[in-house]
């Protein structure tokens, strides 16, 4: 099993090491890019926490249901974060455009009228 945390898909130049993670008391060894070990461990802990919460639910019975519901919740959180990022990027672009216009107006030569 391999996991790529930093979205880099260049396997040939990427140095990796094997990291042991625990997911709901199951030990797994996964390949991880060097320098991304703490991100992988944090992701594993987040997954464990979410799976534990799903396990506490009375309506979810099987491990497969726990995994599916956890995956759906993670996907939903990701989509919300991506949407929020788009909104913030648009707001920042609007602010930059306003600042640019303001600066251009401030440095534009003025027509001086001599009375």
DSSP file (Angstrom, degrees, kcal/mol; ACC not computed):
  #  RESIDUE AA STRUCTURE BP1 BP2  ACC     N-H-->O    O-->H-N    N-H-->O    O-->H-N    TCO  KAPPA ALPHA  PHI   PSI    X-CA   Y-CA   Z-CA
    1    1 A X              0   0    0      0, 0.0    30,-1.4     0, 0.0     2,-0.4   0.000 360.0 360.0 360.0 132.1    0.0    0.0    0.0
    2    2 A X  B     -a   31   0A   0     28,-0.2     2,-0.4    16,-0.0    30,-0.1  -0.952 360.0-166.7-123.9 144.2    1.4    3.4   -0.9
    3    3 A X        -     0   0    0     28,-1.9     2,-0.6    -2,-0.4    30,-0.4  -0.996   7.1-159.3-130.1 136.6    0.2    6.8    0.1
    4    4 A X        +     0   0    0     -2,-0.4     3,-0.4     1,-0.1    28,-0.1  -0.951  12.0 176.3-115.9 111.2    1.2   10.1   -1.4
    5    5 A X  S    S+     0   0    0     -2,-0.6    -1,-0.1     1,-0.2    27,-0.0   0.862  76.5  50.1 -82.4 -37.9    0.5   13.0    0.9
    6    6 A X  S    S-     0   0    0      2,-0.1    -1,-0.2     1,-0.1     3,-0.1   0.232 105.5-117.7 -93.8  16.8    2.0   15.9   -1.1
    7    7 A X        +     0   0    0     -3,-0.4     2,-0.6     1,-0.2    -2,-0.1   0.691  66.5 142.6  58.9  21.2    0.2   15.1   -4.4
    8    8 A X        -     0   0    0      1,-0.1    -1,-0.2     2,-0.1    -2,-0.1  -0.840  28.8-176.7 -94.1 123.2    3.5   14.5   -6.1
    9    9 A X        +     0   0    0     -2,-0.6     2,-1.6    -3,-0.1     3,-0.2   0.263  47.0 113.0-104.9  11.7    3.2   11.6   -8.6
   10   10 A X     >  +     0   0    0      1,-0.2     4,-0.8     2,-0.1     3,-0.5  -0.631  37.9 172.6 -85.5  85.8    6.8   11.5   -9.8
   11   11 A X  T  4  +     0   0    0     -2,-1.6     3,-0.2     1,-0.2    -1,-0.2   0.799  67.8  61.9 -66.7 -30.1    7.6    8.1   -8.3
   12   12 A X  T  4 S+     0   0    0      1,-0.2    -1,-0.2    -3,-0.2    -2,-0.1   0.867 113.6  31.4 -68.7 -35.9   11.1    7.9   -9.9
   13   13 A X  T  4 S+     0   0    0     -3,-0.5     2,-0.7     2,-0.1    -1,-0.2   0.473  96.8 100.8-100.9  -1.7   12.6   10.9   -8.2
   14   14 A X     <  -     0   0    0     -4,-0.8     2,-0.4    -3,-0.2     0, 0.0  -0.745  64.6-143.8 -91.4 118.0   10.7   10.7   -5.0
   15   15 A X        -     0   0    0     -2,-0.7    19,-2.4    19,-0.1     2,-0.3  -0.638  27.4-176.0 -77.0 132.0   12.6    9.3   -2.0
   16   16 A X  E     -B   33   0A   0     -2,-0.4     2,-0.3    17,-0.3    17,-0.2  -0.868  16.3-166.9-128.0 160.3   10.3    7.3    0.1
   17   17 A X  E     -B   32   0A   0     15,-2.6    15,-2.5    -2,-0.3     2,-0.5  -0.958  31.1-104.4-139.6 161.1   10.4    5.4    3.4
   18   18 A X  E     -B   31   0A   0     -2,-0.3     2,-0.4    13,-0.2    13,-0.2  -0.735  35.3-170.7 -89.3 130.7    8.1    2.9    5.0
   19   19 A X  E     -B   30   0A   0     11,-2.8    11,-2.6    -2,-0.5     2,-0.5  -0.969  17.0-137.0-122.8 136.0    6.1    4.3    7.9
   20   20 A X  E     -B   29   0A   0     -2,-0.4     2,-0.3     9,-0.2     9,-0.2  -0.817  27.6-179.5 -93.5 127.0    4.0    2.2   10.3
   21   21 A X  E     -B   28   0A   0      7,-3.1     7,-2.8    -2,-0.5     2,-0.5  -0.840  21.5-135.2-120.8 160.5    0.6    3.7   11.1
   22   22 A X  E     -B   27   0A   0     -2,-0.3     2,-0.5     5,-0.2     5,-0.2  -0.976  16.9-176.7-117.6 124.8   -2.2    2.6   13.3
   23   23 A X  E >  S-B   26   0A   0      3,-2.7     3,-1.1    -2,-0.5    22,-0.1  -0.963  79.0 -27.4-120.9 111.3   -5.8    2.7   12.1
   24   24 A X  T 3  S-     0   0    0     -2,-0.5    -1,-0.1     1,-0.3     3,-0.1   0.932 127.9 -46.5  45.6  56.4   -8.3    1.7   14.8
   25   25 A X  T 3  S+     0   0    0      1,-0.2     2,-0.5    -3,-0.0    -1,-0.3   0.656 114.0 119.7  64.0  19.8   -5.7   -0.6   16.4
   26   26 A X  E <   - B   0  23A   0     -3,-1.1    -3,-2.7     2,-0.0     2,-0.4  -0.968  58.0-139.0-112.0 128.2   -4.6   -2.1   13.1
   27   27 A X  E     + B   0  22A   0     -2,-0.5     2,-0.4    -5,-0.2    -5,-0.2  -0.722  24.6 178.4 -88.9 131.9   -1.0   -1.7   12.1
   28   28 A X  E     - B   0  21A   0     -7,-2.8    -7,-3.1    -2,-0.4     2,-0.5  -0.985  21.4-145.0-131.1 142.3   -0.2   -0.9    8.5
   29   29 A X  E     + B   0  20A   0     -2,-0.4     2,-0.3    -9,-0.2    -9,-0.2  -0.942  27.6 175.5-106.4 125.8    3.0   -0.2    6.8
   30   30 A X  E     - B   0  19A   0    -11,-2.6   -11,-2.8    -2,-0.5     2,-0.3  -0.949  33.8-112.0-130.9 150.0    2.8    2.4    4.0
   31   31 A X  E     -aB   2  18A   0    -30,-1.4   -28,-1.9    -2,-0.3     2,-0.4  -0.626  40.0-179.9 -78.1 136.9    5.2    4.1    1.7
   32   32 A X  E     - B   0  17A   0    -15,-2.5   -15,-2.6    -2,-0.3   -28,-0.1  -1.000  32.5-107.3-141.7 135.8    5.5    7.8    2.4
   33   33 A X  E >   - B   0  16A   0    -30,-0.4     3,-2.3    -2,-0.4   -17,-0.3  -0.366  49.9 -97.2 -60.0 139.2    7.7   10.5    0.8
   34   34 A X  T 3  S+     0   0    0    -19,-2.4    -1,-0.1     1,-0.3   -19,-0.1  -0.359 113.0  28.5 -59.4 134.2   10.5   11.5    3.1
   35   35 A X  T 3  S+     0   0    0     -3,-0.1    -1,-0.3    -2,-0.0     3,-0.2   0.244 104.8  80.3  96.5 -11.2    9.5   14.6    5.0
   36   36 A X    <>  +     0   0    0     -3,-2.3     4,-2.2     1,-0.1     5,-0.2   0.246  56.4 105.9-108.7  11.2    5.8   13.8    4.9
   37   37 A X  H  > S+     0   0    0      1,-0.2     4,-2.6     2,-0.2     5,-0.2   0.901  79.2  49.3 -60.6 -43.7    5.8   11.3    7.8
   38   38 A X  H  > S+     0   0    0      1,-0.2     4,-2.3     2,-0.2    -1,-0.2   0.872 110.1  51.7 -67.0 -34.9    4.2   13.6   10.3
   39   39 A X  H  > S+     0   0    0      2,-0.2     4,-2.3     1,-0.2    -1,-0.2   0.903 110.9  48.7 -65.5 -40.1    1.4   14.5    7.8
   40   40 A X  H  X S+     0   0    0     -4,-2.2     4,-2.5     2,-0.2    -2,-0.2   0.925 111.5  48.7 -64.4 -44.9    0.8   10.8    7.2
   41   41 A X  H  X S+     0   0    0     -4,-2.6     4,-2.1     1,-0.2    -2,-0.2   0.890 111.8  49.6 -63.9 -38.6    0.7   10.1   11.0
   42   42 A X  H  X S+     0   0    0     -4,-2.3     4,-2.5     2,-0.2    -1,-0.2   0.906 110.6  49.9 -65.1 -41.7   -1.8   13.0   11.5
   43   43 A X  H  X S+     0   0    0     -4,-2.3     4,-2.5     1,-0.2    -2,-0.2   0.904 110.5  50.4 -63.3 -41.3   -4.0   11.7    8.7
   44   44 A X  H  X S+     0   0    0     -4,-2.5     4,-2.4     2,-0.2    -1,-0.2   0.899 110.9  48.9 -63.7 -40.2   -4.0    8.3   10.2
   45   45 A X  H  X S+     0   0    0     -4,-2.1     4,-2.6     2,-0.2    -2,-0.2   0.903 110.7  50.4 -66.7 -40.8   -4.9    9.7   13.6
   46   46 A X  H  X S+     0   0    0     -4,-2.5     4,-2.5     2,-0.2    -2,-0.2   0.922 111.5  48.4 -62.0 -44.2   -7.8   11.8   12.0
   47   47 A X  H  X S+     0   0    0     -4,-2.5     4,-2.7     2,-0.2     5,-0.2   0.916 111.1  50.2 -62.3 -43.4   -9.1    8.7   10.3
   48   48 A X  H  X S+     0   0    0     -4,-2.4     4,-2.3     2,-0.2    -2,-0.2   0.923 110.7  49.8 -60.3 -44.8   -8.9    6.7   13.5
   49   49 A X  H  X S+     0   0    0     -4,-2.6     4,-2.1     1,-0.2    -2,-0.2   0.924 113.3  45.7 -60.2 -44.9  -10.8    9.4   15.4
   50   50 A X  H  X S+     0   0    0     -4,-2.5     4,-2.3     1,-0.2    -2,-0.2   0.891 112.2  50.4 -68.5 -38.8  -13.5    9.5   12.7
   51   51 A X  H  X S+     0   0    0     -4,-2.7     4,-2.1     2,-0.2    -1,-0.2   0.880 109.3  52.3 -65.6 -36.7  -13.8    5.8   12.5
   52   52 A X  H  X S+     0   0    0     -4,-2.3     4,-1.1    -5,-0.2    -2,-0.2   0.912 109.4  49.1 -64.9 -42.0  -14.1    5.6   16.3
   53   53 A X  H >X S+     0   0    0     -4,-2.1     4,-0.6     1,-0.2     3,-0.5   0.912 110.9  50.1 -62.4 -42.0  -16.9    8.2   16.2
   54   54 A X  H >< S+     0   0    0     -4,-2.3     3,-0.9     1,-0.2     6,-0.3   0.867 107.2  55.5 -64.3 -35.1  -18.7    6.2   13.5
   55   55 A X  H 3< S+     0   0    0     -4,-2.1    -1,-0.2     1,-0.2    -2,-0.2   0.752  99.6  60.2 -68.5 -24.0  -18.3    3.1   15.6
   56   56 A X  H << S+     0   0    0     -4,-1.1    -1,-0.2    -3,-0.5    -2,-0.2   0.672  84.0 101.8 -76.9 -16.8  -20.1    4.8   18.5
   57   57 A X    <<  -     0   0    0     -3,-0.9     3,-0.3    -4,-0.6    -3,-0.0  -0.451  66.5-148.0 -70.2 138.6  -23.2    5.3   16.3
   58   58 A X  S    S+     0   0    0      1,-0.2    -1,-0.1    -2,-0.2    -4,-0.0   0.707  95.0  57.2 -77.3 -20.8  -26.0    2.8   17.0
   59   59 A X  S    S+     0   0    0      1,-0.1     2,-0.6     2,-0.0    -1,-0.2   0.664  91.8  75.3 -87.8 -16.0  -27.1    2.9   13.3
   60   60 A X        +     0   0    0     -3,-0.3    -1,-0.1    -6,-0.3     3,-0.0  -0.871  53.1 162.2-101.9 118.6  -23.8    1.8   11.8
   61   61 A X        +     0   0    0     -2,-0.6     2,-0.2     1,-0.0    -1,-0.2   0.868  47.9  56.2-104.2 -47.3  -23.2   -1.9   12.4
   62   62 A X  S  > S-     0   0    0      1,-0.1     4,-2.1     4,-0.0     5,-0.2  -0.534  76.2-121.4 -96.5 156.3  -20.5   -3.3   10.1
   63   63 A X  H  > S+     0   0    0      1,-0.2     4,-2.5     2,-0.2     5,-0.2   0.859 115.4  56.6 -58.2 -34.6  -16.9   -2.2    9.5
   64   64 A X  H  > S+     0   0    0      2,-0.2     4,-2.7     1,-0.2    -1,-0.2   0.903 106.0  49.2 -64.6 -40.6  -17.7   -1.6    5.9
   65   65 A X  H  > S+     0   0    0      2,-0.2     4,-2.8     1,-0.2     5,-0.3   0.904 110.4  51.3 -64.6 -40.6  -20.5    0.8    6.9
   66   66 A X  H  X S+     0   0    0     -4,-2.1     4,-2.5     2,-0.2    -2,-0.2   0.937 112.5  45.7 -60.0 -47.0  -18.1    2.6    9.2
   67   67 A X  H  X S+     0   0    0     -4,-2.5     4,-2.7     2,-0.2    -2,-0.2   0.919 114.1  48.5 -62.9 -44.0  -15.6    2.9    6.4
   68   68 A X  H  X S+     0   0    0     -4,-2.7     4,-2.6     2,-0.2    -2,-0.2   0.938 113.9  45.0 -63.5 -47.7  -18.1    4.1    3.9
   69   69 A X  H  X S+     0   0    0     -4,-2.8     4,-2.4     2,-0.2    -1,-0.2   0.894 114.4  49.5 -65.2 -39.3  -19.7    6.7    6.2
   70   70 A X  H  X S+     0   0    0     -4,-2.5     4,-2.5    -5,-0.3    -1,-0.2   0.924 111.6  48.9 -64.8 -43.3  -16.3    7.9    7.3
   71   71 A X  H  X S+     0   0    0     -4,-2.7     4,-2.6     2,-0.2    -2,-0.2   0.908 111.7  49.3 -62.5 -42.0  -15.2    8.2    3.6
   72   72 A X  H  X S+     0   0    0     -4,-2.6     4,-2.5     2,-0.2    -2,-0.2   0.911 111.7  48.5 -63.9 -42.2  -18.4   10.1    2.7
   73   73 A X  H  X S+     0   0    0     -4,-2.4     4,-2.4     2,-0.2    -2,-0.2   0.902 112.4  48.5 -65.0 -40.7  -17.9   12.5    5.6
   74   74 A X  H  X S+     0   0    0     -4,-2.5     4,-2.4     2,-0.2    -2,-0.2   0.917 112.1  48.9 -64.5 -42.7  -14.3   13.1    4.7
   75   75 A X  H  X S+     0   0    0     -4,-2.6     4,-2.5     2,-0.2    -2,-0.2   0.907 111.2  50.3 -62.9 -41.1  -15.2   13.7    1.0
   76   76 A X  H  X S+     0   0    0     -4,-2.5     4,-2.4     2,-0.2    -2,-0.2   0.918 110.5  49.2 -62.8 -43.9  -18.0   16.1    2.1
   77   77 A X  H  X S+     0   0    0     -4,-2.4     4,-2.4     1,-0.2    -2,-0.2   0.900 111.0  50.9 -61.9 -40.3  -15.5   18.0    4.3
   78   78 A X  H  X S+     0   0    0     -4,-2.4     4,-2.6     2,-0.2    -2,-0.2   0.927 110.0  48.7 -63.2 -45.3  -13.1   18.1    1.4
   79   79 A X  H  X S+     0   0    0     -4,-2.5     4,-2.3     1,-0.2    -2,-0.2   0.899 111.5  49.7 -62.5 -40.9  -15.7   19.5   -1.0
   80   80 A X  H  X S+     0   0    0     -4,-2.4     4,-2.6     2,-0.2    -1,-0.2   0.921 111.8  48.5 -62.0 -43.8  -16.8   22.1    1.6
   81   81 A X  H  X S+     0   0    0     -4,-2.4     4,-2.3     1,-0.2    -2,-0.2   0.894 111.4  49.8 -64.8 -40.0  -13.1   23.2    2.1
   82   82 A X  H  X S+     0   0    0     -4,-2.6     4,-2.1     2,-0.2    -1,-0.2   0.903 111.8  48.3 -65.1 -40.6  -12.6   23.4   -1.7
   83   83 A X  H  X S+     0   0    0     -4,-2.3     4,-2.2     2,-0.2    -2,-0.2   0.917 111.8  49.3 -65.0 -43.5  -15.7   25.5   -2.1
   84   84 A X  H  X S+     0   0    0     -4,-2.6     4,-2.6     1,-0.2    -2,-0.2   0.893 109.3  52.9 -62.8 -39.4  -14.7   27.8    0.7
   85   85 A X  H  X S+     0   0    0     -4,-2.3     4,-2.7     2,-0.2    -1,-0.2   0.907 107.8  50.9 -62.5 -42.1  -11.2   28.1   -0.8
   86   86 A X  H  X S+     0   0    0     -4,-2.1     4,-2.3     2,-0.2    -2,-0.2   0.916 110.7  48.9 -60.7 -43.6  -12.8   29.2   -4.2
   87   87 A X  H  X S+     0   0    0     -4,-2.2     4,-2.5     1,-0.2    -2,-0.2   0.934 113.1  46.9 -61.5 -46.5  -14.9   31.8   -2.4
   88   88 A X  H  X S+     0   0    0     -4,-2.6     4,-2.5     1,-0.2    -2,-0.2   0.881 110.6  52.4 -65.4 -38.0  -11.8   33.2   -0.6
   89   89 A X  H  X S+     0   0    0     -4,-2.7     4,-2.3     2,-0.2    -1,-0.2   0.911 110.6  47.7 -63.8 -41.3   -9.8   33.2   -3.7
   90   90 A X  H  X S+     0   0    0     -4,-2.3     4,-2.4     2,-0.2    -2,-0.2   0.912 111.4  50.5 -65.5 -42.2  -12.5   35.2   -5.5
   91   91 A X  H  X S+     0   0    0     -4,-2.5     4,-2.2     1,-0.2    -2,-0.2   0.913 111.2  48.9 -61.2 -42.1  -12.7   37.6   -2.6
   92   92 A X  H  X S+     0   0    0     -4,-2.5     4,-2.5     2,-0.2    -2,-0.2   0.889 109.5  51.7 -65.3 -39.2   -8.9   38.1   -2.7
   93   93 A X  H  X S+     0   0    0     -4,-2.3     4,-2.5     2,-0.2    -1,-0.2   0.901 109.8  50.0 -63.2 -40.5   -9.0   38.7   -6.4
   94   94 A X  H  X S+     0   0    0     -4,-2.4     4,-2.2     2,-0.2    -2,-0.2   0.907 111.3  48.6 -63.6 -41.9  -11.7   41.3   -6.0
   95   95 A X  H  X S+     0   0    0     -4,-2.2     4,-2.6     2,-0.2    -2,-0.2   0.904 111.2  50.1 -65.0 -41.3   -9.6   43.0   -3.2
   96   96 A X  H  X S+     0   0    0     -4,-2.5     4,-2.8     2,-0.2    -2,-0.2   0.922 110.2  49.9 -63.1 -43.7   -6.5   42.9   -5.4
   97   97 A X  H  X S+     0   0    0     -4,-2.5     4,-2.3     2,-0.2    -2,-0.2   0.907 111.8  48.6 -61.9 -41.5   -8.4   44.5   -8.3
   98   98 A X  H  X S+     0   0    0     -4,-2.2     4,-2.5     2,-0.2    -2,-0.2   0.921 112.7  47.6 -64.8 -44.0   -9.7   47.2   -6.1
   99   99 A X  H  X S+     0   0    0     -4,-2.6     4,-2.7     2,-0.2     5,-0.2   0.908 111.1  51.5 -62.5 -41.5   -6.3   48.0   -4.7
  100  100 A X  H  X S+     0   0    0     -4,-2.8     4,-2.5     2,-0.2    -2,-0.2   0.919 111.3  46.9 -62.6 -43.5   -4.8   48.0   -8.1
  101  101 A X  H  X S+     0   0    0     -4,-2.3     4,-2.4     2,-0.2    -2,-0.2   0.915 112.4  50.4 -63.4 -43.5   -7.4   50.5   -9.3
  102  102 A X  H  X S+     0   0    0     -4,-2.5     4,-2.1     2,-0.2    -2,-0.2   0.913 112.1  46.9 -61.9 -43.7   -6.9   52.7   -6.3
  103  103 A X  H  X S+     0   0    0     -4,-2.7     4,-2.1     2,-0.2    -2,-0.2   0.919 111.3  51.1 -65.4 -43.9   -3.1   52.7   -6.8
  104  104 A X  H  X S+     0   0    0     -4,-2.5     4,-1.0     1,-0.2    -2,-0.2   0.904 111.9  47.3 -61.2 -40.9   -3.5   53.5  -10.5
  105  105 A X  H  < S+     0   0    0     -4,-2.4    -1,-0.2     1,-0.2    -2,-0.2   0.869 110.8  52.7 -67.2 -35.9   -5.8   56.4   -9.7
  106  106 A X  H  < S+     0   0    0     -4,-2.1    -2,-0.2     1,-0.2    -1,-0.2   0.847 116.3  37.3 -70.2 -33.1   -3.5   57.7   -7.0
  107  107 A X  H  < S+     0   0    0     -4,-2.1    -1,-0.2    -5,-0.1    -2,-0.2   0.509  89.0 113.4 -98.4  -3.9   -0.4   57.8   -9.2
  108  108 A X  S  < S-     0   0    0     -4,-1.0     2,-0.1    -5,-0.2    -3,-0.0  -0.418  78.8-103.0 -66.9 140.3   -2.2   58.9  -12.4
  109  109 A X        -     0   0    0     -2,-0.1     2,-0.3     1,-0.1    -1,-0.1  -0.407  36.4-136.7 -65.3 138.0   -1.2   62.4  -13.5
  110  110 A X        -     0   0    0     -2,-0.1     2,-0.8    -3,-0.1    -1,-0.1  -0.707  16.2-113.9 -94.7 145.9   -3.7   65.0  -12.7
  111  111 A X        -     0   0    0     -2,-0.3     2,-0.6     1,-0.0    -1,-0.0  -0.712  33.9-149.7 -77.4 113.4   -4.8   67.7  -15.0
  112  112 A X        -     0   0    0     -2,-0.8     2,-0.5     2,-0.0    -3,-0.0  -0.765   6.3-156.0 -91.6 124.3   -3.6   70.9  -13.4
  113  113 A X        -     0   0    0     -2,-0.6     2,-0.6     2,-0.0    -2,-0.0  -0.869   3.9-151.3-100.7 127.1   -5.7   73.9  -14.1
  114  114 A X              0   0    0     -2,-0.5    -2,-0.0     1,-0.1     0, 0.0  -0.868 360.0 360.0 -99.5 125.3   -4.0   77.2  -13.7
  115  115 A X              0   0    0     -2,-0.6    -1,-0.1     0, 0.0    -2,-0.0   0.453 360.0 360.0 -89.4 360.0   -6.4   80.0  -12.8
